[in-house]
């Protein structure tokens, strides 16, 4: 499998490295990191002061030509009536997006011996692996440790492992 990572906006080298490492580790895939793209015109909702997640997925689809595409942005994303999303993917589709905006919260996830940078890197890897999992047909998993578990808060992201549980792993083979 090939995965194209499309940075949108000012995405750090650290985030690009962590995204690539997470995808390679869990899915044993080839990853291409594209040049940074501008935020899609019309993606910003002025009333909410947030960005429409689906606009970023469409942009990644236009730029990337791999089996799977994922946009990564520091912008605060929303989808439909949700207050915010860490990411969004089309189930069994090619495209997905993650936002690092809310992954940088000060919550240490109960890991006070770890640096903020390490915690943030873990969150980025987990969210990228989670969204690409959706594009491979995986739905949310009930196993709280599985990377495919639904995580509406960073605390729940922190509880998850970076890997698929056995059941989800068998589903993608």
Secondary structure as GFF3:
##gff-version 3
##sequence-region A 1 173
A	DSSP	beta_strand	2	8	.	.	.	ID=ss1
A	DSSP	alpha_helix	13	27	.	.	.	ID=ss2
A	DSSP	beta_strand	30	33	.	.	.	ID=ss3
A	DSSP	beta_strand	44	45	.	.	.	ID=ss4
A	DSSP	beta_strand	50	52	.	.	.	ID=ss5
A	DSSP	alpha_helix	53	63	.	.	.	ID=ss6
A	DSSP	beta_strand	68	73	.	.	.	ID=ss7
A	DSSP	beta_strand	77	78	.	.	.	ID=ss8
A	DSSP	beta_strand	87	89	.	.	.	ID=ss9
A	DSSP	beta_strand	95	99	.	.	.	ID=ss10
A	DSSP	three_ten_helix	101	104	.	.	.	ID=ss11
A	DSSP	alpha_helix	116	135	.	.	.	ID=ss12
A	DSSP	alpha_helix	154	159	.	.	.	ID=ss13
A	DSSP	alpha_helix	166	172	.	.	.	ID=ss14
###
